[in-house]
Amino acid sequence: YANCSGQIINASKSTIFCGGIANARLAHIVDIFGFNVGVLPFNYLGVPIFKGKPKARHFTPIADRIKAKLSAWKASLLSIAGRVQLVKSVIQRILFGVVTFLRES
């Protein structure tokens, strides 16, 4: 990568996530690349990354962000129709970001 792009990977800012491999093999990979070892679950750009079937607890932070935005708009001077449109727009944008991220990973 560095030879083609001229960019250098910063090992201190890089993390490797893996599962299902022996600890000795993981240690060998870490020795070669110098990356940190991460653990699941974690958040990436505000989206929960986890292994297995999605559970409600994985999406609680996203739901909390939506609730916080809704409560902030409660006192605004928007009509009910305006609030509904605003809520739809925010939820749609958040879901679009999650779906886009999942497709890219």
Secondary structure, DSSP 8 states (H G I E B T S, - for coil): -HHHHS----GGG-EE---SS-HHHHHHHHHHH--EE--SSEEETTEEE-SSS--HHHHHHHHHHHHHHHHHHHTS---HHHHHHHHHHHHHHHHHHHHHHHHH-
